[in-house]
Amino acid sequence: MIRHIFIGTFKDDISEDIKQKELADMKAMKEQIPGIVDLKIGFSTGWAGTLNQIVMTVDFRSKADFDVYMKHPYHMDYIDKTGTEYFDRSTFAAAQFEFED
């Protein structure tokens, strides 16, 4: 299995309504993009790290499934449009690791 982790920080002036919409849109990736085994998403608690962030993990069975996700139009459109409008793109952090299921 492959786990993809994404962390993004909202711009300071983004309302709670927009943050909730972004959460729902990102959660919808599981239904919109084939190959996603599991997707978990939520807002950072700030216990260690920063508030005003969204954190997402996405699990895939293979690197090929991950590659489909990375190039899928839903994902690309999301990054290009809302990623620029609502997030500080300079804060984006992403990592992947393989694990046994």
The 8 nearest C-alpha neighbors of each residue, nearest first, counted from 0:
[[1, 60, 98, 97, 59, 99, 61, 100],
 [0, 2, 97, 59, 58, 96, 60, 98],
 [1, 3, 58, 95, 96, 57, 97, 4],
 [2, 4, 95, 57, 56, 94, 58, 1],
 [3, 5, 56, 94, 93, 55, 95, 2],
 [4, 6, 93, 55, 92, 54, 56, 3],
 [7, 5, 54, 92, 53, 91, 93, 55],
 [8, 6, 91, 52, 53, 90, 92, 9],
 [9, 7, 52, 86, 51, 87, 90, 53],
 [10, 8, 86, 51, 85, 87, 52, 11],
 [9, 11, 86, 87, 12, 85, 13, 8],
 [10, 12, 13, 9, 51, 14, 8, 86],
 [11, 13, 10, 14, 9, 85, 15, 86],
 [14, 12, 11, 10, 17, 85, 9, 15],
 [15, 13, 17, 16, 18, 12, 11, 19],
 [14, 16, 18, 17, 19, 13, 20, 12],
 [17, 15, 19, 14, 18, 20, 13, 21],
 [16, 18, 20, 19, 14, 15, 21, 13],
 [17, 19, 15, 21, 20, 16, 22, 14],
 [18, 20, 22, 16, 17, 21, 15, 23],
 [21, 19, 17, 23, 22, 18, 24, 16],
 [20, 22, 24, 18, 23, 19, 25, 17],
 [21, 23, 19, 25, 20, 24, 26, 18],
 [24, 22, 26, 20, 21, 25, 27, 19],
 [25, 23, 21, 27, 26, 22, 20, 28],
 [24, 26, 22, 27, 23, 28, 21, 40],
 [25, 27, 23, 28, 24, 22, 29, 40],
 [28, 26, 24, 29, 25, 30, 23, 31],
 [27, 29, 31, 30, 26, 25, 32, 24],
 [28, 30, 27, 31, 35, 32, 26, 38],
 [29, 31, 28, 27, 32, 33, 26, 35],
 [32, 30, 28, 29, 27, 33, 73, 74],
 [31, 33, 28, 29, 30, 68, 34, 35],
 [34, 32, 35, 31, 68, 30, 29, 64],
 [33, 35, 64, 36, 59, 32, 60, 68],
 [34, 36, 59, 37, 33, 29, 58, 32],
 [37, 35, 59, 58, 34, 60, 38, 57],
 [38, 36, 58, 35, 57, 39, 29, 59],
 [37, 39, 57, 56, 29, 58, 40, 36],
 [40, 38, 56, 55, 57, 37, 41, 26],
 [41, 39, 55, 54, 56, 38, 26, 42],
 [42, 40, 54, 53, 43, 55, 39, 22],
 [41, 43, 53, 52, 54, 44, 40, 51],
 [44, 42, 52, 45, 50, 53, 54, 41],
 [43, 45, 46, 50, 42, 47, 49, 48],
 [44, 46, 50, 49, 47, 48, 43, 51],
 [47, 45, 44, 48, 49, 43, 50, 42],
 [48, 46, 45, 49, 44, 43, 50, 52],
 [47, 49, 45, 46, 50, 43, 44, 52],
 [48, 50, 45, 51, 52, 47, 43, 46],
 [49, 51, 45, 52, 43, 44, 48, 42],
 [52, 50, 9, 8, 49, 43, 53, 42],
 [53, 51, 8, 43, 50, 7, 42, 9],
 [52, 54, 42, 7, 6, 41, 43, 8],
 [53, 55, 6, 41, 40, 5, 42, 43],
 [56, 54, 40, 5, 39, 4, 6, 57],
 [57, 55, 4, 39, 3, 38, 5, 40],
 [56, 58, 38, 3, 2, 37, 4, 39],
 [57, 59, 2, 37, 36, 1, 35, 3],
 [60, 58, 1, 35, 36, 61, 0, 64],
 [59, 61, 0, 1, 64, 36, 58, 62],
 [62, 60, 63, 64, 59, 0, 1, 65],
 [61, 63, 65, 64, 66, 1, 60, 59],
 [62, 64, 66, 61, 65, 67, 60, 34],
 [65, 63, 34, 67, 61, 66, 62, 59],
 [66, 64, 62, 68, 63, 67, 59, 69],
 [65, 67, 63, 69, 68, 64, 62, 70],
 [68, 66, 64, 70, 65, 69, 71, 63],
 [69, 67, 65, 71, 66, 70, 32, 64],
 [68, 70, 66, 67, 71, 65, 74, 75],
 [71, 69, 67, 68, 66, 75, 72, 74],
 [70, 72, 68, 74, 73, 67, 69, 75],
 [73, 71, 75, 74, 76, 70, 77, 68],
 [74, 72, 76, 71, 75, 77, 31, 32],
 [73, 75, 77, 71, 72, 76, 78, 69],
 [74, 76, 72, 78, 77, 73, 79, 71],
 [77, 75, 79, 73, 78, 74, 72, 80],
 [76, 78, 74, 75, 80, 81, 79, 73],
 [77, 79, 82, 75, 76, 80, 81, 74],
 [80, 78, 76, 77, 82, 75, 83, 81],
 [81, 79, 77, 82, 83, 78, 76, 84],
 [80, 82, 84, 83, 77, 85, 78, 79],
 [83, 81, 78, 86, 80, 84, 79, 85],
 [82, 84, 81, 80, 86, 85, 79, 88],
 [83, 85, 81, 82, 86, 80, 87, 10],
 [86, 84, 81, 82, 10, 83, 9, 13],
 [87, 85, 9, 10, 82, 88, 8, 83],
 [86, 88, 10, 89, 90, 8, 9, 85],
 [89, 87, 90, 91, 86, 83, 82, 7],
 [88, 90, 87, 91, 86, 92, 7, 8],
 [91, 89, 88, 87, 7, 8, 92, 6],
 [92, 90, 7, 88, 89, 6, 93, 8],
 [93, 91, 6, 5, 90, 7, 94, 4],
 [92, 94, 5, 4, 6, 91, 95, 3],
 [95, 93, 4, 3, 5, 92, 96, 2],
 [96, 94, 3, 2, 4, 1, 97, 93],
 [95, 97, 2, 1, 98, 3, 94, 0],
 [98, 96, 1, 0, 2, 95, 99, 3],
 [97, 99, 0, 1, 100, 96, 2, 60],
 [100, 98, 0, 97, 1, 60, 96, 2],
 [99, 0, 98, 60, 1, 97, 58, 59]]
